[in-house]
Amino acid sequence: MLLAPEQFFGFLAAAVLITASPGPDNLMVLGFGVSRGRAQGIAFGLGCGLGCLSHTLLAVLGVSALIAASPTAFTALKIGGGLYLIWLGIQALRSSGKAKPIAAQGGEEALPRLFAKGLLANAINPKVVLFFLSFLPQFVITERGNVGWQTAQLGIVFTVQAAVLFGVLGYFSGRVGQWLQRHGRAGLWLDRLAGTVFVALGVRLIVAR
């Protein structure tokens, strides 16, 4: 049983609006795209988008409800996610800020690594866990039955549109970054800016209630 047309399009419209609105994931994709380049921004953006699959699985299995109901589990996940973002920020702050061609960086290895970073950054974000727990059920039609399968389909729809939007964002931010990094010390300051944003997001994730 597939989603009903009105169910699908209504959810897709809401998901696109939420994904396109300014938020931590958008800032992280922009940070990598502008400071590192187009391909790196796309790789990190796709990782962030596809990281939603883990939250879909958790929502389907009901683990998200357990995390939300357990202050200890939620706190541990929140601190872990915040520390990871801070670590990403420190790495950016320590970098030289020099733009290098993908081939010189070993692009075939670097891009999968950035994809994995985006995947992990999204997967360990407790805010997204709670978002999926509260957002997806609003579009489930219980009268149609098989709530778990409906939830899975909604999660996949959200994941696909997020991956597309973040990939596009990474593409265009990368083009801007490539132009800026050809001008003096712009790359260095972009790395510093990206690092500061990541650290701020990590601290905010840890201290936010």
C-alpha positions as CSV (number, residue, x, y, z in Angstrom):
1,M,0.0,0.0,0.0
2,L,1.5,3.3,-1.1
3,L,0.8,6.7,0.3
4,A,-2.4,8.4,-0.9
5,P,-1.8,11.3,-3.4
6,E,-3.0,14.0,-1.0
7,Q,-1.0,12.4,1.8
8,F,2.2,12.3,-0.3
9,F,2.0,15.8,-1.8
10,G,0.9,17.4,1.5
11,F,3.8,15.8,3.3
12,L,6.3,16.7,0.6
13,A,5.3,20.3,0.6
14,A,5.7,20.5,4.4
15,A,9.0,18.6,4.3
16,V,10.5,20.9,1.6
17,L,9.5,24.0,3.5
18,I,11.1,22.7,6.7
19,T,14.3,21.5,5.0
20,A,14.7,24.8,3.1
21,S,14.3,27.0,6.2
22,P,17.5,28.1,7.9
23,G,18.8,25.6,10.4
24,P,22.0,23.8,11.6
25,D,22.1,21.3,8.7
26,N,21.9,24.1,6.1
27,L,24.7,26.0,7.8
28,M,26.9,23.0,8.0
29,V,26.4,22.2,4.3
30,L,27.1,25.8,3.4
31,G,30.1,25.8,5.6
32,F,31.7,22.8,3.9
33,G,30.6,23.9,0.4
34,V,32.0,27.4,0.7
35,S,35.2,26.6,2.6
36,R,36.1,23.3,0.8
37,G,34.5,23.4,-2.7
38,R,31.5,22.3,-4.7
39,A,32.1,18.5,-4.7
40,Q,32.8,18.5,-0.9
41,G,29.7,20.5,-0.2
42,I,27.6,18.1,-2.3
43,A,29.1,15.1,-0.6
44,F,28.5,16.5,2.9
45,G,25.0,17.6,1.9
46,L,24.1,14.2,0.5
47,G,25.4,12.6,3.7
48,C,23.2,14.9,5.9
49,G,20.2,14.2,3.8
50,L,20.6,10.4,3.8
51,G,21.3,10.5,7.5
52,C,17.5,10.8,7.9
53,L,17.2,7.1,7.0
54,S,18.5,6.2,10.5
55,H,15.8,8.4,12.1
56,T,13.2,6.8,9.8
57,L,14.2,3.4,11.1
58,L,14.1,4.6,14.7
59,A,10.7,6.1,14.2
60,V,9.4,2.9,12.6
61,L,10.7,0.7,15.4
62,G,9.6,3.0,18.1
63,V,13.0,3.6,19.5
64,S,12.6,7.3,19.1
65,A,9.8,7.2,21.6
66,L,12.1,5.4,24.1
67,I,14.8,8.1,23.6
68,A,12.3,10.9,24.1
69,A,10.9,9.3,27.3
70,S,14.4,8.7,28.8
71,P,16.1,11.8,30.0
72,T,19.4,9.9,30.4
73,A,19.4,8.5,26.9
74,F,18.4,11.8,25.4
75,T,21.1,13.7,27.3
76,A,23.8,11.2,26.3
77,L,22.8,11.4,22.6
78,K,22.6,15.3,22.8
79,I,26.0,15.6,24.3
80,G,27.5,13.1,21.8
81,G,26.0,15.1,18.9
82,G,27.2,18.4,20.3
83,L,30.7,17.1,20.9
84,Y,30.9,15.8,17.3
85,L,29.9,19.2,15.9
86,I,32.5,20.9,18.1
87,W,35.1,18.5,16.8
88,L,34.2,19.3,13.2
89,G,34.6,23.0,14.1
90,I,38.0,22.6,15.7
91,Q,39.2,20.7,12.6
92,A,38.1,23.7,10.5
93,L,39.7,26.2,12.8
94,R,43.0,24.3,12.7
95,S,43.1,24.0,8.9
96,S,45.4,26.1,6.8
97,G,42.6,27.5,4.7
98,K,44.3,26.8,1.4
99,A,42.2,25.6,-1.5
100,K,43.5,22.6,-3.3
101,P,42.3,20.7,-6.3
102,I,40.3,17.5,-5.6
103,A,43.0,15.4,-7.2
104,A,45.7,16.9,-5.0
105,Q,43.6,16.1,-1.9
106,G,43.0,12.5,-2.9
107,G,39.4,13.3,-3.9
108,E,38.2,9.7,-4.2
109,E,39.0,9.2,-0.5
110,A,38.1,12.7,0.8
111,L,34.6,12.7,-0.7
112,P,33.4,9.5,0.9
113,R,34.9,10.7,4.2
114,L,32.9,14.0,4.0
115,F,29.8,12.0,3.1
116,A,30.3,9.9,6.2
117,K,30.7,13.0,8.3
118,G,27.4,14.4,7.0
119,L,25.7,11.1,7.6
120,L,27.0,10.9,11.1
121,A,26.3,14.5,11.9
122,N,22.6,14.0,11.0
123,A,22.2,10.5,12.5
124,I,23.4,11.5,16.0
125,N,21.4,14.7,16.2
126,P,18.7,14.2,18.9
127,K,16.7,17.2,17.6
128,V,16.1,15.2,14.4
129,V,15.1,12.2,16.4
130,L,12.4,14.1,18.2
131,F,11.4,15.9,15.0
132,F,10.7,12.7,13.2
133,L,8.9,11.4,16.2
134,S,6.6,14.4,16.3
135,F,6.4,15.2,12.5
136,L,5.9,11.9,10.7
137,P,2.8,10.7,12.7
138,Q,0.9,13.9,11.7
139,F,0.7,12.5,8.1
140,V,-0.1,8.9,9.0
141,I,-3.7,7.9,8.2
142,T,-4.6,5.3,10.8
143,E,-7.7,4.3,8.9
144,R,-5.5,3.0,6.1
145,G,-3.8,0.6,8.4
146,N,-0.1,-0.6,8.5
147,V,1.1,2.5,10.3
148,G,4.7,1.3,10.3
149,W,4.8,1.0,6.5
150,Q,3.2,4.5,6.1
151,T,5.8,5.9,8.5
152,A,8.6,4.3,6.6
153,Q,7.4,5.7,3.3
154,L,7.1,9.2,4.8
155,G,10.6,9.0,6.2
156,I,12.0,7.9,2.8
157,V,10.2,10.8,1.1
158,F,11.7,13.2,3.6
159,T,15.2,11.7,3.1
160,V,15.1,11.9,-0.7
161,Q,14.0,15.6,-0.8
162,A,16.5,16.5,1.9
163,A,19.3,14.8,0.0
164,V,18.3,16.7,-3.2
165,L,18.0,20.1,-1.5
166,F,21.2,19.7,0.5
167,G,23.0,18.5,-2.6
168,V,21.9,21.6,-4.6
169,L,22.8,23.8,-1.7
170,G,26.3,22.2,-1.6
171,Y,26.7,22.7,-5.3
172,F,26.0,26.4,-5.4
173,S,27.8,27.2,-2.1
174,G,30.8,25.3,-3.5
175,R,30.8,27.5,-6.6
176,V,30.9,30.6,-4.4
177,G,33.6,29.1,-2.3
178,Q,35.8,28.3,-5.3
179,W,35.6,32.0,-6.5
180,L,36.3,33.4,-3.0
181,Q,39.2,31.1,-2.3
182,R,41.0,32.4,-5.4
183,H,41.3,35.8,-3.7
184,G,44.0,36.0,-1.1
185,R,43.3,34.9,2.4
186,A,39.6,34.4,1.8
187,G,39.9,30.6,2.2
188,L,41.6,31.0,5.6
189,W,38.8,33.3,6.9
190,L,36.1,31.0,5.5
191,D,37.6,28.1,7.4
192,R,37.6,30.2,10.6
193,L,34.0,31.2,10.0
194,A,32.9,27.6,9.3
195,G,34.7,26.4,12.3
196,T,33.1,29.0,14.5
197,V,29.7,28.1,13.2
198,F,30.2,24.4,13.9
199,V,31.5,25.0,17.4
200,A,28.6,27.4,18.2
201,L,26.1,24.8,16.9
202,G,27.7,22.1,19.0
203,V,27.6,24.2,22.1
204,R,24.0,25.2,21.5
205,L,23.0,21.5,21.0
206,I,24.6,20.6,24.3
207,V,23.2,23.4,26.4
208,A,19.8,23.7,24.8
209,R,17.0,22.1,26.8
